[in-house]
Amino acid sequence: KYFFNSGWNLIGKVIASAVAFFVNIYVVRYLGPEKYGLVSYVISYVGLFSFLASLGIEAVLYVDLIKQPKRVDELMGTAFFLRVIGAILTTILVLTTFLFNHNDFYTNFLIFIVSLSFVFQPFAVVNTFFQAKVMSKPVVLLSLLVSFVLSILKITFIYFNLNLAYFASIFLLESILSAIGYLIIYVKQNLSVFSWKFNKQTYKEMLSHSWPLIFSAAFASIYSRVDQVIIKHLLGNASVGFYDIAVRLSELWYFFPLIIIGSIFPAVLNISMVSGDRYEDRLSRLYGLAFYLSLLFVLPMSLFSKFIIQITYGQNYILSSGVLSIYVWAGVAVAVSSVFNQALVGEKKTKISFIINLLGMLINVLLNFIFIPRYGINGAALATLLSYSSIPFCALLFKSTRKHLSFFMKGIFLK
């Protein structure tokens, strides 16, 4: 069951990523570093606020659906309500920042368009439901359909030489199409959103576990987006474009270990309710799997970064190669940290996750302000690598999580 679930996730993500990758090359070459950099900045700016839209609910809902399958309607209804509240607050917050961000009118207009996507994201709880039930096929098919539609639209926009506002609207349209699709596939399982129920006690339980995750997500959003915002204001839109190209290539393969980890983790979590020793053994193996899978992608991309940039985006973006050779190594830490963070949520240690992500964010922001003025976009990549790599080692700071470093070492040495 877990194998086929992982297979559907991988096949769907590979196809969708391949289509999006080649279409994105077309878009990047068409827009050029300056315009593409502006779009990247807008996406990063909006991404800084994404933590509030989710309220950290997905991770809590995921675990609860696995452990308490009979409370589906109650859990889904309460999670959806929380996501709606989060979406409203996020949109208001983004609009409020226009008073202080010093951007021109057109840039803020693009930000407004992209931020409207938050309104339709509460329906993503359906995705969490299917992942918890190890039923990825419907979600994967939906994702593929949406990806193909959006890719065709991007090519159409280029053909008719349309302006940046149309490309920004792609992100809003993606949320709308996904929301409609989630409703359809949920109904096709003989389930109804009208059966969802809001429960005050469940609401309190979810928030009690999710509030640290809200801040954890905030910290993650900041240290994954703030570099591009800083680059824009210190170095300009073109530098954002060069940097974003390298980031996209570095993160292109992230889905592979993350999907496998996400698909296998329910099995790890289920066994924890049966045997502590078997839980630790499976968790160690999962750490090792995450580490070695990431190395398969990191090594060749780092060694051949210049060649990869030239054959994909062309000589105009060759400045991205230095960033790629550095940034791609952060993928090892991302894969290992994903196991660590899921384990913390499963063990109900979300407050520790909150503290660790806070430390990661502070390190990232500090290093960005130190390295970017000195080393430019390569400095931003180095700041990301160092801050991401610090997260797994933060387990040493807490007595209850030090065992995870031991699990990680066992996984690496295949013990």
N, C-alpha and C positions, 0 to 999 in steps of 0.2 A: 504493500500500500504506500509506504513512504518512498520506495524506489520510483513507482509510477508517478507519484505526486511531484517528486523532484524532477523527473523526466519532463513532465508537462511544463513545469516552471522554466526549466532550462531551455527547452525547445522554443517555447513562446518568447522568452527573453532574448535568445540568440537571434531569432528572426526579426523581432521588433527592433532590437538594437542595431542589427545589420542595416535594415531599411533606414532607420533614423540616422545612422552614421553617414551613409552615402548621400542622403538628402541634405544632411547638415553640411557636408563638404561643399555641395552645390550652393547652399545658402551663404556660407562663410566666404567663399570666393566671390560671390555676387555682391555682398554687402561691403567687403573690405574691412581692414582692421578698425577703422574709426567708427563706422556704423555698427559693426558687429560688437565692438566694445561697449557701445551705448546700450544695446540690447542686453548684453551680459550683465552690465551694471544694474539695469532695471530689475532683472531676474534676481540678482544677488540682494538688492535692496529689499525687495518684497520677501525674499527668503528669510531675511533676518527676523521677520515677525511670524513665521510659520509655526513656531512653537506654541503660540497662544491659540492658534486655530485648532490644533489637535488636542490640546490640554493633556497630553501624555496618556490619553485614554486607550489607544490601540494596544499597547503592550499589556496593560491591565486586563482589558477585554479579552485579549488572546489567551492569557493564562486562565481567566475565569471560565471561558467557554470550554476549555479542555477539562478543567477540574469540576465544573458544575453544568454539564450539558442539559440538564432538565430546566434550567432557568434562562433558556435562550431568549424568549420574548422580553423578559424583564431586563436582562443584561443589554440586549440590543437597543431597546427603547430608551433606557437610561443613558447609554453611551451616545446615542444619536442626539438626544436632548442636550447633553453636555457639549457635543461638537457644534451644534447650532449656536449655542451661547458663545462658544469660542470664536466661531466664524464672524459673528456680529461684532464682537469686541475687537477682533483683529482688523477688520475693515475700517472701523472707526479710528483705531490707533494709527493706521497707515495714513489716513486722510489728515489726521491731526499733525503728523510730522511734516506736512507740507509747509507749515508755518515756520519751520526751523531749519530745513535741510539745505537751503540756498541753491536748490536746483532751478533751472529755467522752467518755464511753463510747459514746454513740449515734453521734457523729461518727466515731470510730474504727471503729465497726462498719460504717458506710457505706463508709469507706475500704477496709476489708478486702474487702467484697463486690466493689467495683470493681477492686481489685488482682488478684483471682483471674483476671481476663481475660488477664493476662500468660501464664498457663499454656497457653492455646490459640493464642497469637499466632505460635509458630514455623512454623505451616503457611502463614503469609503469604509464605514463600519461593516458593510456587506462583504468587502474584500477580506477583512479580518475574520469574519464568520467562516468563509470558505477555507482560509488558510488553517484555522483552528481545527476544522473538520477534515483536514487533509484532502480537500476536493478542489484542486487548483484548475482543472480543465476549463470550467465555465469562465473563470476570471482571466485565464490566459487567452482564450479565444476572443473575449471582449477587448483585452488589451491590444491584441493583434489588429482587430478591426479598427479601433480608434487610431492606432499608429498608422495604418495604411491611409485612412481618411485624411489625417493631418499632414502626412507626407505629400499626398496629392495636392492639398491646398497650398503648401509651401511652394511647390513647383509652379502651380498656377499663379501665385503672387509674383514670382520671379518673371514668369512669361509676360505678364501684363505690367511689369515694372512698377509695382505698387510700393507705397512707402512703409516705414517701420511700424506704424500703428497696426497694420494688417498682420505683421509677424508677431507683434505683442499679443494680438487678439487670439493667436493660436493657443496660448496657455489658458485663456478663459474658455475657449471652445473645447479644449481637452477635458476640463472639469465638467462641463455641461454634458458632453457625450458620455463620459464615464458614469456620471450620476444616473442618466437615463438607462445605460446598460446594466448598472448594478441592480436597479429596480426590476428590470426584465428577467435577469438570470435568477434573482431571488424568488420571484413569482413562479418561475419554471420549475423550482424545486418543491412546488406545492406549499409554499410559505407565503405569508402576507405581512407587509409592513404595518398593516392596520392592527395586527396582533401585538405589536410592540407596546410595552407598558412602561411608564415611568414609575419608579419606585424610590421613595425618599431615602429609605435605609440603604438601598443599593447605591444611590447617588452619593451618600456619605462615605460608604465603603470604598467606592471607586476613587473619590477625591482624596481620601486618606492615603491611598497607595499611589495615586497619580500625581499629587502635587509636587513631590520631589522630581518626578519625571518631566513635569512641565518646565521646571527650571533646568533640568538636565538637557531637555530638548532646546531650551533657549540658549544654553551655553554651546551646544552642538551647532545650532544655527549660526551663532555668532562666529565661532572659530572656523566654520566651513564657508562663510560668506564675507566676513569682515575684510579679508585680504583684498578682495576685488573692489570693495567700497573705498578702502584706503588707497589702493593703486589708482583708482579713478581720480581722486582728489589730489594726489601727490604727483602722479605721472601722466594722467590723461586717458581718454577713451581708448586710444590705439593700444596702449600698454595693457589695458584690461582685455582687449581682444586677443593679444598674443598670449597672455596668461591663461585665459579661459580655454583656448584651444588645447593647451597642454593639460589643463585640469580635466577636460572632457575625455581626452585620450587616456589619461591615467586612470580615470574612473570607469572607462568603458567596460572593463572586465569585472568590476566589483560584483556585479550581479551573480557571477558564477559561484564563488564560494558562499556568498550571502544566501543565495537560494537554497543551496545544499544544506547549509547550517540551519536556515529557517524551516526546511522540510523535515530535517532529522531531529531538531530540538524537541518536538512534541514527544518523540519516543524517549528521549533523555529525561524529560520532565515526568512522563508517566511512570518510568521505572523508579523514580525517586520516592514514589508512594508505596513501593514494594520492598526495595532494598537500597540502603545508603551506599553500600560498597559497589553495587552494580551501577548506581548513579554516578559515583566518582569515576569509575572505570570508563563509562561511556562519555563522560564530560572530558576526560583526559584525551580520549581518542578524537573527540570533536575539536579540541584545541590543536592537536597535531594535524588533523585534516585541514583546518583553516590555514595553518602556517604553510604547509607544503603546497597546497593549491595556489595560494597567493604567489609563492616563489616562481611557479611555472609561468606566470604572466609578467612578473616584475623584472626578472633578469633580462629577457630578450628586449623588452621595451626600453629599459635603461641603457643597454649597450648599443642599440640601434636607433636611438631617439632622433638623431638628425635625419637619417634615411627615412624614417617613418613620417616625419613632418614634411619632407620634400615630396614624397609620393602621394601624400594625402592633400595637404593644403597649399603646397607650392612654396617656391622660394620666398615669396612675400611674407611668409610666416616663419621663416627659419629661426627667428629670435625665440620661438617657442621651444626649440629643442633642448636648450639648457634647463628650462623649467621642467620639461617632461622627464629628463634623466634624473632629476632630484625628487620631484613630486610623486612619481610612480611608486617609490619605496614606501610611501605612507600607506599603500594598500595592504602591506603585511600587518601593520598595526590595526588597520580598519577591520580586517578579517578576524584577527584574534580578539579585538575589543568587542566585536559583535557577539561572540560566544560569551565573553565575560559579562557584558551588559544583560544579555538574555538570561544568564544564570542568576544574576542579581535580582532581576524582576521575578523569576521563578521562585527564588528563595525569599521573596518579600523583603529584600534589602535595598529598597528604592532610595532611601535616604543616603546610603553610601554611594549609590550611583550619582546622586545629586552632587555630593561633595567632590567626587572624582571628576565629573564633567566640568564643575566650576574651576577646578585647578587647571584642567586642560585648556579651558577658555582663557583664563588669565595668562597662562604661559604663551598661548598663541597670539593674543592681542599685544602683549608686551614685546614678543620677538618680532612681530610685524612692524611695530613702530621703530624698533632698533635696526632691523635688517633691510627693510624696503628703501629708506633713504641712502643706505650704504651700498647695497647690492642690487637694487631695482627689483624686477620681477623674480629673479633667481633667489633673492632674499626672502620673498614671500613664500616661495616653495620650500625653502629650508625651514622657515618658521613653522609651516604646516607639518612637515616631516617630524620635527623635534617634538611639537606639541602632541601630535597623534601618538607618537611612540611612547610618550610619558604615561598615557592612560593605563595600559595594562600593568605597569610597574607601581601604580598608585595602590594596587591591592596590598602592597606591603605595609601601607599606613594603618590598616585596620586588622585587628586580631582575627575577626571572623572571616576575612577574605584572603588571608595569607595562604591558605591552603590552595587557592586557585593558581598561584604561581607554581606550586608543586605539581598540580594537575597539568599545567602548561608544559613544564619540563618533562614530565612523564610522556606527554603526547609527542613532544619533539623527538625524544629518544626512543619512541615506540615501545615503552615498557608496559 
